[in-house]
Structures are given as C-alpha cells and as structure tokens.
Amino acid sequence: MQQPNQQDKDKFISPHSRYYGQVKPEKLVFNANLQEFAQKVVIITSLESNGKLSANEAYKQIKLLWKQLKRSKKQLLNSNDPPASL
C-alpha cells in the first residue's frame, strides 16, 4: 500500500474548496480567510466537545477569530459593492 505524502495529509486535514464568485484578488484572499476561520472554529469546537478546552475559552477564541474576519472583510472588500443575489 502506498504511503500518503505530506501534501495529501494537508489536503485531508484542512481542505479548501473552490471559489465560484467574481475573481478579484481581494475576494480570493477574503475567501481564503473565511475558509481558515471555518477550519479553526471546527478545531476549537472539537477541543471544547472533548473537554480539552473550556466553553468560556472556546467562546473567547472564536470571538477573537470573528473579529479578525470582520476586520479582514472591512479591509479587503469595498462596502459599496452591491449585495450578492441568491
């Protein structure tokens, strides 16, 4: 059986999905930030669920990540852009 290489392991542990929106550098960067936020929240909630992190500490860490994501959005995306239609 073939051993998986490091790149395969990284893709399994932290997968990234494709970006389907309008291709602009700032939107691609924000999408990457959003995916990183989601992955970190999954890790934090898993640690809390398994008793390795208190609920209060998990909340604080997720709140900090959320503030970072909001700051990233504000810096990268122009607030004058029209909202995406569903």
MIKE-464223 format. One record per atom (N, C-alpha, C): residue number from 1; residue in one letter; chain; atom name; x, y, z. Coordinates in steps of 0.05 Angstrom, whole numbers. Example, Ala and Ser with C-alpha at 12.3 -4.5 7.8 and 13.67 -1.06 7.14 Angstrom:
2
{r 1 "A" "A" "N" {264 -114 156}}
{r 1 "A" "A" "CA" {246 -90 156}}
{r 1 "A" "A" "C" {264 -66 156}}
{r 2 "S" "A" "N" {257 -45 142}}
{r 2 "S" "A" "CA" {273 -21 143}}
{r 2 "S" "A" "C" {258 1 157}}
END
This chain:
86
{r 1 "M" "A" "N" {17 -24 0}}
{r 1 "M" "A" "CA" {0 0 0}}
{r 1 "M" "A" "C" {18 25 0}}
{r 2 "Q" "A" "N" {11 44 -16}}
{r 2 "Q" "A" "CA" {26 68 -19}}
{r 2 "Q" "A" "C" {21 87 5}}
{r 3 "Q" "A" "N" {43 98 15}}
{r 3 "Q" "A" "CA" {41 117 37}}
{r 3 "Q" "A" "C" {33 145 27}}
{r 4 "P" "A" "N" {14 157 40}}
{r 4 "P" "A" "CA" {6 184 32}}
{r 4 "P" "A" "C" {28 204 38}}
{r 5 "N" "A" "N" {32 223 20}}
{r 5 "N" "A" "CA" {53 243 24}}
{r 5 "N" "A" "C" {41 266 41}}
{r 6 "Q" "A" "N" {58 285 49}}
{r 6 "Q" "A" "CA" {50 307 66}}
{r 6 "Q" "A" "C" {28 324 54}}
{r 7 "Q" "A" "N" {30 328 28}}
{r 7 "Q" "A" "CA" {10 345 14}}
{r 7 "Q" "A" "C" {-18 332 16}}
{r 8 "D" "A" "N" {-19 306 13}}
{r 8 "D" "A" "CA" {-44 292 15}}
{r 8 "D" "A" "C" {-56 294 43}}
{r 9 "K" "A" "N" {-38 292 63}}
{r 9 "K" "A" "CA" {-47 294 91}}
{r 9 "K" "A" "C" {-58 322 96}}
{r 10 "D" "A" "N" {-44 343 86}}
{r 10 "D" "A" "CA" {-53 370 90}}
{r 10 "D" "A" "C" {-80 375 77}}
{r 11 "K" "A" "N" {-84 364 53}}
{r 11 "K" "A" "CA" {-110 367 39}}
{r 11 "K" "A" "C" {-132 354 55}}
{r 12 "F" "A" "N" {-126 331 68}}
{r 12 "F" "A" "CA" {-146 317 83}}
{r 12 "F" "A" "C" {-153 332 109}}
{r 13 "I" "A" "N" {-132 342 123}}
{r 13 "I" "A" "CA" {-137 355 148}}
{r 13 "I" "A" "C" {-149 383 145}}
{r 14 "S" "A" "N" {-140 398 125}}
{r 14 "S" "A" "CA" {-152 425 121}}
{r 14 "S" "A" "C" {-158 429 91}}
{r 15 "P" "A" "N" {-181 418 83}}
{r 15 "P" "A" "CA" {-188 421 54}}
{r 15 "P" "A" "C" {-197 449 48}}
{r 16 "H" "A" "N" {-192 457 23}}
{r 16 "H" "A" "CA" {-201 483 14}}
{r 16 "H" "A" "C" {-219 478 -10}}
{r 17 "S" "A" "N" {-242 491 -10}}
{r 17 "S" "A" "CA" {-260 488 -33}}
{r 17 "S" "A" "C" {-255 510 -53}}
{r 18 "R" "A" "N" {-264 505 -77}}
{r 18 "R" "A" "CA" {-261 524 -99}}
{r 18 "R" "A" "C" {-276 550 -93}}
{r 19 "Y" "A" "N" {-267 571 -106}}
{r 19 "Y" "A" "CA" {-281 597 -104}}
{r 19 "Y" "A" "C" {-297 600 -130}}
{r 20 "Y" "A" "N" {-323 605 -127}}
{r 20 "Y" "A" "CA" {-341 607 -150}}
{r 20 "Y" "A" "C" {-350 636 -156}}
{r 21 "G" "A" "N" {-341 655 -140}}
{r 21 "G" "A" "CA" {-350 682 -143}}
{r 21 "G" "A" "C" {-334 697 -165}}
{r 22 "Q" "A" "N" {-339 723 -165}}
{r 22 "Q" "A" "CA" {-324 741 -184}}
{r 22 "Q" "A" "C" {-295 741 -176}}
{r 23 "V" "A" "N" {-278 735 -196}}
{r 23 "V" "A" "CA" {-249 732 -190}}
{r 23 "V" "A" "C" {-236 759 -188}}
{r 24 "K" "A" "N" {-230 767 -164}}
{r 24 "K" "A" "CA" {-214 791 -158}}
{r 24 "K" "A" "C" {-196 783 -135}}
{r 25 "P" "A" "N" {-171 793 -135}}
{r 25 "P" "A" "CA" {-152 785 -115}}
{r 25 "P" "A" "C" {-163 789 -86}}
{r 26 "E" "A" "N" {-176 811 -81}}
{r 26 "E" "A" "CA" {-185 816 -53}}
{r 26 "E" "A" "C" {-207 796 -45}}
{r 27 "K" "A" "N" {-223 788 -65}}
{r 27 "K" "A" "CA" {-245 769 -59}}
{r 27 "K" "A" "C" {-233 741 -54}}
{r 28 "L" "A" "N" {-212 734 -69}}
{r 28 "L" "A" "CA" {-199 708 -65}}
{r 28 "L" "A" "C" {-186 707 -38}}
{r 29 "V" "A" "N" {-173 729 -30}}
{r 29 "V" "A" "CA" {-160 730 -4}}
{r 29 "V" "A" "C" {-181 728 18}}
{r 30 "F" "A" "N" {-203 742 16}}
{r 30 "F" "A" "CA" {-224 740 36}}
{r 30 "F" "A" "C" {-235 712 37}}
{r 31 "N" "A" "N" {-239 700 14}}
{r 31 "N" "A" "CA" {-249 672 14}}
{r 31 "N" "A" "C" {-230 653 29}}
{r 32 "A" "A" "N" {-204 657 25}}
{r 32 "A" "A" "CA" {-185 640 39}}
{r 32 "A" "A" "C" {-186 646 69}}
{r 33 "N" "A" "N" {-190 671 77}}
{r 33 "N" "A" "CA" {-193 678 105}}
{r 33 "N" "A" "C" {-218 666 117}}
{r 34 "L" "A" "N" {-239 666 102}}
{r 34 "L" "A" "CA" {-264 654 111}}
{r 34 "L" "A" "C" {-262 624 115}}
{r 35 "Q" "A" "N" {-248 610 96}}
{r 35 "Q" "A" "CA" {-244 582 99}}
{r 35 "Q" "A" "C" {-226 575 123}}
{r 36 "E" "A" "N" {-206 592 127}}
{r 36 "E" "A" "CA" {-188 588 150}}
{r 36 "E" "A" "C" {-204 591 176}}
{r 37 "F" "A" "N" {-221 612 177}}
{r 37 "F" "A" "CA" {-238 617 200}}
{r 37 "F" "A" "C" {-255 592 206}}
{r 38 "A" "A" "N" {-268 581 186}}
{r 38 "A" "A" "CA" {-285 558 189}}
{r 38 "A" "A" "C" {-270 534 200}}
{r 39 "Q" "A" "N" {-246 529 189}}
{r 39 "Q" "A" "CA" {-229 507 198}}
{r 39 "Q" "A" "C" {-221 510 227}}
{r 40 "K" "A" "N" {-214 534 235}}
{r 40 "K" "A" "CA" {-206 539 263}}
{r 40 "K" "A" "C" {-229 536 282}}
{r 41 "V" "A" "N" {-253 544 273}}
{r 41 "V" "A" "CA" {-277 541 290}}
{r 41 "V" "A" "C" {-282 511 294}}
{r 42 "V" "A" "N" {-279 495 274}}
{r 42 "V" "A" "CA" {-283 466 276}}
{r 42 "V" "A" "C" {-264 455 296}}
{r 43 "I" "A" "N" {-239 463 295}}
{r 43 "I" "A" "CA" {-219 453 314}}
{r 43 "I" "A" "C" {-225 461 342}}
{r 44 "I" "A" "N" {-232 486 346}}
{r 44 "I" "A" "CA" {-238 496 373}}
{r 44 "I" "A" "C" {-263 482 385}}
{r 45 "T" "A" "N" {-284 479 368}}
{r 45 "T" "A" "CA" {-308 466 379}}
{r 45 "T" "A" "C" {-302 436 385}}
{r 46 "S" "A" "N" {-285 424 369}}
{r 46 "S" "A" "CA" {-278 396 375}}
{r 46 "S" "A" "C" {-263 394 401}}
{r 47 "L" "A" "N" {-244 412 406}}
{r 47 "L" "A" "CA" {-229 412 431}}
{r 47 "L" "A" "C" {-248 417 455}}
{r 48 "E" "A" "N" {-267 435 451}}
{r 48 "E" "A" "CA" {-286 440 473}}
{r 48 "E" "A" "C" {-304 416 478}}
{r 49 "S" "A" "N" {-313 403 456}}
{r 49 "S" "A" "CA" {-331 380 459}}
{r 49 "S" "A" "C" {-317 357 473}}
{r 50 "N" "A" "N" {-290 355 469}}
{r 50 "N" "A" "CA" {-275 333 481}}
{r 50 "N" "A" "C" {-263 340 508}}
{r 51 "G" "A" "N" {-270 363 519}}
{r 51 "G" "A" "CA" {-261 370 545}}
{r 51 "G" "A" "C" {-233 381 547}}
{r 52 "K" "A" "N" {-221 387 524}}
{r 52 "K" "A" "CA" {-193 397 524}}
{r 52 "K" "A" "C" {-193 428 527}}
{r 53 "L" "A" "N" {-216 440 524}}
{r 53 "L" "A" "CA" {-218 469 525}}
{r 53 "L" "A" "C" {-245 476 538}}
{r 54 "S" "A" "N" {-244 496 556}}
{r 54 "S" "A" "CA" {-269 503 570}}
{r 54 "S" "A" "C" {-287 518 550}}
{r 55 "A" "A" "N" {-313 518 555}}
{r 55 "A" "A" "CA" {-332 531 538}}
{r 55 "A" "A" "C" {-326 561 537}}
{r 56 "N" "A" "N" {-318 573 559}}
{r 56 "N" "A" "CA" {-312 601 560}}
{r 56 "N" "A" "C" {-288 607 543}}
{r 57 "E" "A" "N" {-267 591 545}}
{r 57 "E" "A" "CA" {-243 595 529}}
{r 57 "E" "A" "C" {-249 591 499}}
{r 58 "A" "A" "N" {-265 571 492}}
{r 58 "A" "A" "CA" {-273 567 464}}
{r 58 "A" "A" "C" {-288 591 454}}
{r 59 "Y" "A" "N" {-306 602 470}}
{r 59 "Y" "A" "CA" {-321 626 462}}
{r 59 "Y" "A" "C" {-302 649 457}}
{r 60 "K" "A" "N" {-283 653 475}}
{r 60 "K" "A" "CA" {-264 676 472}}
{r 60 "K" "A" "C" {-248 673 446}}
{r 61 "Q" "A" "N" {-239 649 441}}
{r 61 "Q" "A" "CA" {-222 644 417}}
{r 61 "Q" "A" "C" {-239 648 391}}
{r 62 "I" "A" "N" {-263 638 391}}
{r 62 "I" "A" "CA" {-280 642 367}}
{r 62 "I" "A" "C" {-287 671 364}}
{r 63 "K" "A" "N" {-293 685 386}}
{r 63 "K" "A" "CA" {-299 714 384}}
{r 63 "K" "A" "C" {-275 729 372}}
{r 64 "L" "A" "N" {-251 723 381}}
{r 64 "L" "A" "CA" {-227 736 370}}
{r 64 "L" "A" "C" {-224 730 340}}
{r 65 "L" "A" "N" {-228 705 332}}
{r 65 "L" "A" "CA" {-227 698 304}}
{r 65 "L" "A" "C" {-248 713 288}}
{r 66 "W" "A" "N" {-272 716 299}}
{r 66 "W" "A" "CA" {-293 730 286}}
{r 66 "W" "A" "C" {-285 760 281}}
{r 67 "K" "A" "N" {-274 772 302}}
{r 67 "K" "A" "CA" {-265 800 299}}
{r 67 "K" "A" "C" {-244 803 278}}
{r 68 "Q" "A" "N" {-226 783 276}}
{r 68 "Q" "A" "CA" {-205 784 256}}
{r 68 "Q" "A" "C" {-217 781 228}}
{r 69 "L" "A" "N" {-237 764 225}}
{r 69 "L" "A" "CA" {-250 760 200}}
{r 69 "L" "A" "C" {-266 786 191}}
{r 70 "K" "A" "N" {-279 798 211}}
{r 70 "K" "A" "CA" {-293 823 205}}
{r 70 "K" "A" "C" {-274 845 196}}
{r 71 "R" "A" "N" {-251 847 209}}
{r 71 "R" "A" "CA" {-231 866 202}}
{r 71 "R" "A" "C" {-221 861 174}}
{r 72 "S" "A" "N" {-216 836 168}}
{r 72 "S" "A" "CA" {-207 828 141}}
{r 72 "S" "A" "C" {-227 835 120}}
{r 73 "K" "A" "N" {-252 831 126}}
{r 73 "K" "A" "CA" {-273 838 106}}
{r 73 "K" "A" "C" {-274 868 102}}
{r 74 "K" "A" "N" {-272 883 123}}
{r 74 "K" "A" "CA" {-273 912 121}}
{r 74 "K" "A" "C" {-249 922 104}}
{r 75 "Q" "A" "N" {-225 911 109}}
{r 75 "Q" "A" "CA" {-202 920 94}}
{r 75 "Q" "A" "C" {-201 911 65}}
{r 76 "L" "A" "N" {-212 887 60}}
{r 76 "L" "A" "CA" {-209 876 33}}
{r 76 "L" "A" "C" {-233 882 14}}
{r 77 "L" "A" "N" {-256 883 25}}
{r 77 "L" "A" "CA" {-280 886 8}}
{r 77 "L" "A" "C" {-292 913 11}}
{r 78 "N" "A" "N" {-297 926 -11}}
{r 78 "N" "A" "CA" {-309 952 -12}}
{r 78 "N" "A" "C" {-338 951 -3}}
{r 79 "S" "A" "N" {-346 967 16}}
{r 79 "S" "A" "CA" {-373 967 26}}
{r 79 "S" "A" "C" {-393 977 5}}
{r 80 "N" "A" "N" {-383 989 -17}}
{r 80 "N" "A" "CA" {-401 999 -38}}
{r 80 "N" "A" "C" {-409 978 -58}}
{r 81 "D" "A" "N" {-398 953 -55}}
{r 81 "D" "A" "CA" {-406 932 -73}}
{r 81 "D" "A" "C" {-435 924 -68}}
{r 82 "P" "A" "N" {-450 919 -89}}
{r 82 "P" "A" "CA" {-478 911 -84}}
{r 82 "P" "A" "C" {-479 883 -71}}
{r 83 "P" "A" "N" {-499 877 -55}}
{r 83 "P" "A" "CA" {-501 851 -43}}
{r 83 "P" "A" "C" {-505 829 -64}}
{r 84 "A" "A" "N" {-494 806 -58}}
{r 84 "A" "A" "CA" {-496 783 -77}}
{r 84 "A" "A" "C" {-525 774 -77}}
{r 85 "S" "A" "N" {-535 768 -101}}
{r 85 "S" "A" "CA" {-563 758 -103}}
{r 85 "S" "A" "C" {-562 728 -99}}
{r 86 "L" "A" "N" {-583 718 -87}}
{r 86 "L" "A" "CA" {-585 689 -82}}
{r 86 "L" "A" "C" {-598 675 -105}}
END
